């Protein structure tokens, strides 16, 4: 099977490639990676690679379509936030194991996500830019770009008056959200194409760098698992999903965001014994799906050098 992994320089793509290598020890599958520069780590971890335009360029989809045809791609595993809503245009050419464009656009719009889910789920108090007039929303707040920027780009925690003015004057539209003080969680979920959650793996975020987990602990938490699975069904999510939750003053987890894609800590879940990529390939090959009980482990991420 020829597998296309996009945004190959990001931690999610690297986790996907490493997950593929872990179960496909005989290299029966070929990994083809794409990114905007040849200095992308994933391009050099894959079997073959292509340089493509940025996802915001009109000709991005055409470039991917050309690769799909040329490399005879059997499935695309998208990993970049800014590109995932464009791949449905290629669904007539190959398999794409992900949510539809409508769901992706909703999740990538933090205000629309809040409006859609707040009545049915626990979320931190959130205001639009025109409705927020300073610290009156709550004592502490987080200023975030309304539309997904990737990682923690543009996020300002507890903005002072100068930072607040900067977000108000920015060309990027912001939302202002209650800052939750408690433990933060990442939940990796894999849904089938009927939006049924197949497996849900929560972990504590013990340390983050630039919005990406660098240290984490795989746990079991029935409340978090059940609420995340309910969210997946509510939003009609498909394929890999990465959810962020954080506890309020009373220790109650609330939804921060839902990402309809592989998360940056995908390989944490693989190391716990549940390989989402292997499950997806098994589904596509009509093989029996085996889902192991996740090991309760702590994972520390470190940098590694490669020579190109």
N, C-alpha and C positions, 0 to 999 in steps of 0.2 A: 504494500500500500504506500502511495506517495502522499506525504502529509505536509501541508503548508502551515508554517508557524509565522505569524506576522509580528511586527514591532519587536524584532528579535533582540534588541539591546536592553529591553526592560526586564525587571526581575520576574514578571509573570511568564514571559516567553522563555527565559532561561530555565525557570522551574518546569515548564512544559517539556522542553527539550531533555532536561535531565530525567524527568519522569518517563519519557519515551525510552531513553537509553537504559533505564533501570530494569524494565521488564522485557525489552526487546534486545536481549543480550546477543542474539545471533544476527542482529541487524537485518531482519526480514523486511522491515519498513524503512523507507527512505525519507529523511527529514530535509525539507527545503525551507529556507528561512528568508524573510524579507526585512529590509530596514532602509532608512534614508542615507546611511553612510556605511562604508566598508570597515569602519572602526567599531561596528556593533559586535559585541561578544558573541551573540547568538549565531551570527553568520559563520563564525569560525568553529562553533560547536556542531553545526548542522553538516549534512553531507553535501549540500549545494546551497547557494544563496544568490539573491538578486537585490540590486539597489532599486528602490522605488521612490516616486515623489512623496512629498508630505501628504497626509490624509486630507488636508483642506484644499488640495489642488483639484481642479475639475477633472484632470486626466488620471487621478489615482486609481479609480475603479477599472479604467481601461487597461492600465498597466498590470493590475492584478489578474484581470481576465486573460491577458496575453500569457502570463506565467502559468495560469491554470491549464490553458490549452497546450502550451509548449512542454511543460513538465508533467503533463497528464496527472494532475492533482486529483486525488480521491476524496480528500477532506481538507477543509480549511479550519484551523484552530486560531481564531483571532485573539489577540491579547491586549491591544491598545484601545484606550477609552475613546480616543478621537476618531477612530476608524471603524468601530464595530457596527455602526448603524448603516454602513455603506455596503456591507457584504451580501445582504439579502438580494441585491441586484444580480448576484452571481449564482443564486440557488438553482437555476436551471442548468448550470454547467457542472456542479459538483456538490458534495455534501457539506453543509454548514451546520454544525451542532451548536446552535445558539438561539437566543430569543429573537422575536420578530422586531422590525424597525420601530413600530409604535411603542412597544414596551421599553426598548433601549432608549428612545428619545425621552420618555417619561422619567426613567431612572437618571438620565444625564442632566435633567433639569431639576435642580434641588427644590425649587419652589413648587413646581407641579407635583413632584413626588410628595412633598409635605401636604399640599392641598388634597391629593388623592387618598392618602393613607392615614392622615392624622385622626380622622373620626373613628377609625377601626383599630388603630395600633397606638402604642405609646411612643411618642416622639418628643424631643425637646422643643420648647416654645421657639417659634421662628417667625421673623418679620421680613417683608419685602423692603427694598431700599427706600421706597417712597413712604412707607409706613413707620420706619424706624427713625426716631429723633434723638438718639443718644442712649445713655445708660439706663433709661427708664424701663426697658424691656425686662431686664434682670440685672443683678449686681455684676455678673460676669457674662461675657458673650464672646462668640467667635464670629468673625467676619469671613464669609466664604464667597468666592465667585458662584453666581447662580448656576452657570453652565459648567459642566465638568471640564477641568483643565488638565487632569492627570496628576495623581499623587496629591501632595499638599500644596501645590503651586498656588500662590495668591492668598493663602489662608493667613489671617491675622488673629491671634488670640489676645483677648483683652485689649483692644486697640485704644491707645491714648487719643486725645483730641486731634492731634496732628495726623495720626494714622487713620482715624475715623474720617477726617476731612479728605484724606487721600483716597480712601475707598469710595467716598461719595462723588469725588471728582473724576474717578477713573472711567475710562471707556468701557471697562468690564463691569457688568451689572452684578451687584453684591446682594446677598441675603445676610441677615444677622440672627444668630442662633444662640440659644441658652447654652452656656458652657457647663457641661456635666462634670462633676468632680471625681467620680468613682472609677472603678476598674474598667478598662476598655477590652473589648473582645472582637476577634475576627472569626467569622463563621464561613467555612467553605461548604458549599452545597452543590450537588450534582442532580439535576432534574432530567427526566426523560422528555421526549418531544411532545408529550401530553401534559407537561407541567406537573408531573408527579415526582416529588423529591425521592431520589434513590438512596442518598446517604448525606448526612449532615454532621460536620466535624467542627465543633467550636474550639477555640483556643484563646488563652489569655495573651494579650499583647504585653510582654514584660519590658520591651524596649523598642522604640521606633527611631528611624533615621530618615528624614525627608518623607515622612508619611508611610514608610515601608517597615514592616516588622523585621527587627534584627535579632530579637530573642522572643521566644514564645513557648507556651506550655499547652499541650493538647489536654483537654478536659472533657468531662461529661456534665451537661447541665440540661435537664429535661425541659425546663421552662424555656430557655433560649432556643433549644432545638425545635420545640413545638411551635413557638412564635415565628421562627424563621421559615419553617415549612408552611405555615399558614400564610405568611407574606408571599412566598413563592407561588402558591396557588392563587392568591388574590390578584397578583400582578401578571399571572400567566407567564411566569418565567420558564425558560427552557435552557438546557445545557448547563455549563458551569456558572455559578453565582458566588459572589463574594460580598458578604454583609458585614457592616461595622455597627457595633452596639456599645453603649457605655452606660454605667450605672449612675443614677441620680443620688441625691443626698440620703435617700432611704434605702439605697442598695438595689433599686429596681432597674434592670437593663432597659434602655430605650434605643430605638433605631436611629442611627446617625445617617447612614446611607446604604443603598443597595446598588451593587455594581454587577451588571449582567455579563460577566466575563470571568476568566481566571483571575485570581488574586495574586499579588506579589509574593505571598507566602505559600503558593501552591505546593512547593516541594516539602514544606513542613508536613502537610497532610500525607504526601507520598511516603515520607520517612516514618510516619505513624502506621503505615501498612495499608493505606487506602489510596490507590493510584487512580485518580480520576481519568487520566489519559488512557490507561489500559482498559478501563470500563467502557469509555467511549468507543475505542477501537473494537472491543468485543461486541458492542451493540451493532456497529456498522458491518461487522463480519458475521453477524447472526450466531455468535458463540454464546455459550452459557456465561452469565454474569456472576462473578464471584466477588462478594463484598466482605472483606475481613472486618473483624472488630478492631477499631483503632487502638493502638497502644498509647497509654498515657505517658507521654514523654515530654521532655524539655529540649528545645532546639536552639542552638546558637549559630547565627549566620556569620561567615567570615569572607574576606576578599581572597581571590585567587587570581594569579597572573597567568596569561597565556601569551605565547610568542606567535606572531603572525607574519 
